[in-house]
Amino acid sequence: MNIEEQEKIIGLLGSMAMYNDKGIHWTDASPEKAAQVRDGFRKAIDNLIAEIGQDNIPEQVLTLLRSDKVLVDGQGSAYTEARRLFKSLNA
């Protein structure tokens, strides 16, 4: 997995965290609208996994991406964890 692919994953996780933390409130999203946005994030994750190839993504990162918790993470925990994992892999 190259750096560009890692950055795509980190960027997507950062966008998701930002939406869950502030975006829902900024847009005054209804529960239904928030669910639609999160469904879009799930599709984006699945598409990114397919683009990179699941065999090319470290198992710990793949597990993180497939977790339902990642869709509602407003603290940036998944973003931080992915950055930590990639940093240790690139060391």
N, C-alpha and C positions, 0 to 999 in steps of 0.2 A: 504494500500500500504506500503510495507516494504522499508527499507533503500536501499537494493540491487536494487530493482526496480527503486527507485528514482535515484540512481547512474547511472543506465543504460540510463535513460532519459537524465540526465545531461551530461553524456559522449557523447551520440549521438549528442546532441545540440552543445557541444563544438567542436566535429569533424566537424560538418557542418559549424560552424562559421569559424574555421580554414581554411577549404577548400575555403570558399567564400572570406576570407580575403587575404590569401597568396597562397593557393593551386592552384587556377586558374592561377596565374602568374608563380608559380614555374614550373607548368607542361605545361605552354604555351597552355592552353586548348582553343580549338576553341569554339565558341558559341554552336555548336552541342554537343561537348564533355561535356561541362559544364552542358548542359541540361540533358544529359544522367546520369551524376553523381548526379544531383539533383533529377532525377527520381528515382535513386537508394536510395537516402536518404528518399524520400517519401515512398517508399516500406518498408524501414527499420522502419520508424515511424509507418506505418500501422501494420507491423508485431509485433512491440513492444506493440502497443495498444491492439492487439488481444491476445498476450501472457499474458499481465498483466490483461486484461479485462477492457473494457471502464468504467464499473461501479465501478471499484476500483481506477480509476484515478480521482483526484479532478477536478471539472468542469473547473476551471480556467486554469489548466495545459492542460487538454484535448483541450480546445479552442486554446491555444497556439500551441499545436502540430498539430492541423488541419489547422492552418493558412498557407496560401501560402507564407506569408512574412518570415516564419521561414526557408524556403528553400534558400533564397537569403541573409539572415542575415550575414553580414560580420563583424559586430561590436560586436557580442556576446550578443546582447540584449536579445534574447530568452534564452540563457544559464543563464544569470544573473537573468532574471525574474523567471525562473524555480527554481533556487537556492533560491531566495527570498521566493517564494511560499512554497517550501518544508520546509525551515527554520521556517516559521510562522506556518506551520501545525505540525511540530515536537516539537514546543516550549511547 
